Amino acid sequence: MFGLGQWELLVIFLVVLLLFGARRIPEMAQGLGKGIKEFRKAMRDVQEEVDISPKNANASPSIGGTVANQAPTSPAPPAAAPPPAASDSASSETPKG
C-alpha cells in the first residue's frame, strides 16, 4: 500500500495518537465517515438529476434523430419603468425673508 511497510504505518499511527489523543481519534473517524456519506449522497443526487433532466426536456428531435437545441419560448421580460418625473425645484424652495 503506497510503498509503506508495517513499521512506517505503526509510526504514523503512534504520531497521530500522540498528537490527537485516544479520545479524539474516534470522533475524527466518525466525522470523516459522516462527511464521506454526505459526499456520496450528494454525488448520487446530482447523478440522478443529470440522468433525469434530458428525459423531461421539451425538445423536438431533429432530422438525424438527435434532440435539437432550442431556445426556450418564454415571453420577453417587461420593459423597465421610466424614472419618476422630477418635481419643480422652485415650488419646494422656501421663501427667504
Buried (B, 14 or more C-beta within 10 A) or exposed (E): EEEEEEEEEEEEEEEEEEEEEEEEBEEEEEEEEEEEEEEEEEEEEEEEEEEEEEEEEEEEEEEEEEEEEEEEEEEEEEEEEEEEEEEEEEEEEEEEE
